[in-house]
Amino acid sequence: MRRLSDASRLTTGIGRLRSSFSDNLIVLDEAWTGDRLAFRVAVLGSTTADDLGLAEDDLGTEISVGGIPFTVIGILQPKGGVGFASQDDQILVPLATVQKYFTGSDSVRTIDISVASAEQMADVTNAITAELRTRHELAAADADDFSITNQAQLLSTVGNI
């Protein structure tokens, strides 16, 4: 079994594969849906796969992250990174698995969402805000206990530095 000594790479738990995500896969030998959502399966970023000496032919290989075995079911195509973060240096595992084995909590810190066009940003942001306020049981007068940041805001912030 190949072991990752740096468990900090386990940064992302995902609920369901979407087309924008699965389009970046080199290969995925099993669906990441339904009963597999709490399984110990992993999709590796390309750098992580390289560090472990794994390639497409190694799907089904078992790796150990934090002493917990995971079966590699996919490898992402190289995408690069921004600043100190690289999408290639990560391990994607089902959200329920992260919650069960690593956080012990059902809370979620970050949700990444993409839209097909910039024109959809306001409507999607409003829909997400309404859904989170409902789930968090916030009254109309209550302040949000979450924040939503979009890419345009991040670029503006970076431009002001």
Solvent accessible surface area in square Angstrom, and as a share of the most:
residue,aa,sasa,rsa
1,M,116,0.52
2,R,94,0.34
3,R,162,0.59
4,L,17,0.08
5,S,122,0.79
6,D,65,0.34
7,A,45,0.35
8,S,80,0.52
9,R,40,0.15
10,L,25,0.13
11,T,93,0.54
12,T,40,0.23
13,G,25,0.24
14,I,30,0.15
15,G,34,0.33
16,R,117,0.43
17,L,29,0.15
18,R,158,0.57
19,S,82,0.53
20,S,66,0.43
21,F,40,0.16
22,S,41,0.27
23,D,105,0.54
24,N,40,0.21
25,L,17,0.08
26,I,65,0.33
27,V,49,0.28
28,L,48,0.24
29,D,75,0.39
30,E,72,0.32
31,A,66,0.51
32,W,1,0.01
33,T,64,0.37
34,G,48,0.46
35,D,114,0.59
36,R,43,0.16
37,L,41,0.20
38,A,53,0.41
39,F,89,0.37
40,R,99,0.36
41,V,4,0.02
42,A,0,0.00
43,V,0,0.00
44,L,0,0.00
45,G,0,0.00
46,S,14,0.09
47,T,54,0.31
48,T,0,0.00
49,A,2,0.01
50,D,105,0.55
51,D,85,0.44
52,L,19,0.09
53,G,53,0.51
54,L,7,0.03
55,A,58,0.45
56,E,92,0.41
57,D,139,0.72
58,D,39,0.20
59,L,41,0.20
60,G,45,0.44
61,T,34,0.20
62,E,76,0.34
63,I,0,0.00
64,S,3,0.02
65,V,0,0.00
66,G,51,0.49
67,G,63,0.61
68,I,30,0.15
69,P,39,0.25
70,F,1,0.00
71,T,45,0.26
72,V,1,0.00
73,I,1,0.00
74,G,0,0.00
75,I,7,0.03
76,L,6,0.03
77,Q,81,0.36
78,P,99,0.62
79,K,102,0.43
80,G,33,0.32
81,G,49,0.47
82,V,131,0.76
83,G,78,0.75
84,F,222,0.93
85,A,71,0.55
86,S,47,0.30
87,Q,89,0.39
88,D,13,0.07
89,D,54,0.28
90,Q,25,0.11
91,I,0,0.00
92,L,6,0.03
93,V,0,0.00
94,P,0,0.00
95,L,56,0.28
96,A,40,0.31
97,T,0,0.00
98,V,22,0.13
99,Q,34,0.15
100,K,137,0.58
101,Y,72,0.28
102,F,69,0.29
103,T,82,0.48
104,G,71,0.69
105,S,46,0.29
106,D,125,0.65
107,S,81,0.52
108,V,72,0.41
109,R,237,0.87
110,T,99,0.57
111,I,108,0.55
112,D,133,0.69
113,I,96,0.49
114,S,88,0.57
115,V,42,0.24
116,A,101,0.78
117,S,42,0.27
118,A,83,0.64
119,E,145,0.65
120,Q,77,0.34
121,M,59,0.26
122,A,66,0.51
123,D,102,0.53
124,V,44,0.25
125,T,36,0.21
126,N,98,0.50
127,A,62,0.48
128,I,40,0.20
129,T,35,0.20
130,A,58,0.45
131,E,84,0.38
132,L,34,0.17
133,R,46,0.17
134,T,99,0.58
135,R,173,0.63
136,H,76,0.34
137,E,157,0.70
138,L,40,0.20
139,A,59,0.45
140,A,110,0.85
141,A,103,0.80
142,D,65,0.34
143,A,86,0.66
144,D,66,0.34
145,D,93,0.48
146,F,41,0.17
147,S,102,0.66
148,I,57,0.29
149,T,78,0.46
150,N,33,0.17
151,Q,124,0.55
152,A,70,0.54
153,Q,91,0.40
154,L,100,0.50
155,L,115,0.57
156,S,64,0.41
157,T,81,0.47
158,V,99,0.57
159,G,63,0.61
160,N,125,0.64
161,I,174,0.88
